[in-house]
Amino acid sequence: MTAHDHLFASGALAGDESTTPLPNWIRSIGLRLAAWAKNCADYWEAAAMYEQLAALSDAELTRRGLSRGTLARDVRTACDRSGDA
């Protein structure tokens, strides 16, 4: 049996019953685009917050319970809404 025969015999390329209908595919793309847009909004929010906080003095950051060494991670964590429903 050749490789060509093997592929078609196993049904690996027969697509009628294994493919999802077009509306489901479009919905899936829509959901992925929405997730991407939300993720971009999170990063834009984090960037704006980081710029504001990075301009503060070390004493002011400490007063707010922040450290310059972990500022980027702390801001990103604060702006991450991926766990929100």
C-alpha positions as CSV (number, residue, x, y, z in Angstrom):
1,M,0.0,0.0,0.0
2,T,1.4,3.4,-1.0
3,A,1.3,6.5,1.3
4,H,-1.4,7.9,-1.0
5,D,-3.5,4.8,-0.6
6,H,-2.9,4.8,3.2
7,L,-4.1,8.4,3.6
8,F,-7.3,7.9,1.7
9,A,-8.0,4.5,3.2
10,S,-7.8,5.9,6.7
11,G,-10.2,8.7,5.9
12,A,-7.7,11.3,7.1
13,L,-8.4,13.6,4.1
14,A,-12.1,12.8,3.7
15,G,-13.7,16.0,5.0
16,D,-17.5,15.8,4.7
17,E,-18.4,14.4,8.2
18,S,-15.3,15.7,10.2
19,T,-15.5,19.4,9.2
20,T,-17.5,21.9,11.1
21,P,-20.2,23.9,9.4
22,L,-19.3,27.4,8.1
23,P,-21.3,29.3,10.8
24,N,-19.4,27.5,13.6
25,W,-16.1,28.4,11.9
26,I,-17.1,32.0,11.5
27,R,-18.3,32.2,15.2
28,S,-14.9,30.7,16.3
29,I,-13.0,33.4,14.3
30,G,-15.3,36.0,15.9
31,L,-14.6,34.8,19.4
32,R,-10.8,34.7,18.7
33,L,-10.9,38.3,17.4
34,A,-12.9,39.4,20.4
35,A,-10.3,37.8,22.7
36,W,-7.5,39.4,20.8
37,A,-9.1,42.8,21.0
38,K,-9.6,42.4,24.8
39,N,-6.0,41.4,25.2
40,C,-4.8,44.4,23.3
41,A,-7.0,46.7,25.5
42,D,-5.4,45.1,28.6
43,Y,-1.9,45.8,27.3
44,W,-2.8,49.4,26.3
45,E,-4.2,50.0,29.8
46,A,-1.1,48.4,31.4
47,A,1.2,50.5,29.2
48,A,-0.5,53.8,30.2
49,M,-0.5,52.8,33.9
50,Y,3.2,51.9,33.8
51,E,4.1,55.2,32.2
52,Q,2.3,57.1,34.9
53,L,3.8,55.0,37.8
54,A,7.3,54.9,36.3
55,A,7.5,58.7,36.5
56,L,7.0,58.6,40.3
57,S,10.0,58.6,42.7
58,D,11.1,55.5,44.5
59,A,9.7,56.9,47.7
60,E,6.3,57.4,46.2
61,L,6.3,53.9,44.7
62,T,7.2,52.5,48.1
63,R,4.4,54.5,49.8
64,R,2.0,52.9,47.3
65,G,3.4,49.4,48.1
66,L,5.2,49.1,44.8
67,S,8.8,48.4,43.8
68,R,10.5,49.7,40.7
69,G,12.1,46.3,40.2
70,T,8.7,44.6,39.9
71,L,6.6,47.5,38.6
72,A,6.1,46.1,35.1
73,R,4.9,42.7,36.3
74,D,2.7,44.3,39.0
75,V,1.0,46.6,36.5
76,R,0.5,43.8,34.0
77,T,-1.0,41.6,36.7
78,A,-3.3,44.4,37.8
79,C,-4.5,45.0,34.2
80,D,-5.0,41.3,33.3
81,R,-8.7,40.5,32.9
82,S,-8.2,37.1,31.4
83,G,-9.7,35.4,34.4
84,D,-12.8,37.6,34.4
85,A,-16.0,36.2,33.0
